[in-house]
Amino acid sequence: HWMLPSGKAKAFGKNDDAGDLVETSFLAQALICVRQYYANGNTQEKALAAKADELWKGIDWNFYRQNNQNVLYWHWSPNSGWKMNFAITGYNECLITYVLAACSPTHGVPAEVYHEGWAKSGKINTNISLYGHPVKLKHNVVGENVGPLFWAHYSYLGLNPKGLKDKYANYWEENKSQTLINYDYAIQNPKGFKGYGKNSWGLTASYSVKGYAAHNPQEDFGVISPTAALSSYPYTPKESMQVIRNLYENLNDKVWGEFGFYDAYSETENWFPKRYIGIDQGPIVVMIENGRTGLIWKLFMSAPEVKTGLTKLGFESPEIK
């Protein structure tokens, strides 16, 4: 889950000290984009594309079915085996894990793993409305609410949600609803936090006044994480730009440093830590570019095995016709 600058793994927890299939899937999403971008380049670029292809195709998704169950498991450790025993089920940030597991030409899983594991044989669905925005996917842990906003980002850095549908959801509409729920929640500001409003919104996992928290409307400590609104740029360009301008023009060096906007802040607590988390910074760049040109989406969706895998799972998309 975490990696030190030396390249060695840093344990995320007592038994979470090795294989993490979800974080691996985020990396694999990028490897496919790298391969597609450099595939027709010069000799060095083609070699890089070949290495990316080798790494992506070397991931053994079937192993994480833990004895061929129709569900994927998040963790495995050479020290504690399957002791974490945490099945990956929806809905959360992990859609891409199941998509890539189905797409793999070397260690691909059958469609039943997606439908029975991720979608829980249809139990992934709900039918609620928050601030007038419909939600059709039941978000894990938060009950009749929505989870942290990174759930609308991580799986969709390469996987293009525009026009992406299956029998469970229209993923563009789901992600846009989750984003606008965050926006309207901040405007209504039921807990009365300082600064919340149309220019300062977005709850997601980040550093927090309580250490680290997966902020969402049900777990709100007055902390705004810039990555939440900024990485939502494709869904809400106007509303996201309002946040960018407020951060840069008004809060300025309180929230801005060498590598862009800092990870989180709280005007209520007068808390402005000058800290970054890579997994929060990365999606800002990728999703703003997707909103501008669709570059990363185009690269990922152009991969033949992605088209094949999505079709196998029953997805529809303008890019897999």
Secondary structure by P-SEA (a helix, b strand, c coil): ccccccccccccccccccccaaaaaaaaaaaaaaaaaaccccaaaaaaaaaaaaaaaaccccccccccccccccccccccccccccccccccccaaaaaaaaacccccccaaaaaaacccccccbbbbbccccccccccccccccccccccccccccccccccccccccaaaaaaaaaaaaaaaaaaaccccccccccccccccccccccccccccccccccccccccccccccccaaaaaaaaaaaacccccccccccccccccccccccccccccaaaaaaaaaaaaaaccaaaaaaaaacaaaaaaaaaacccccccc
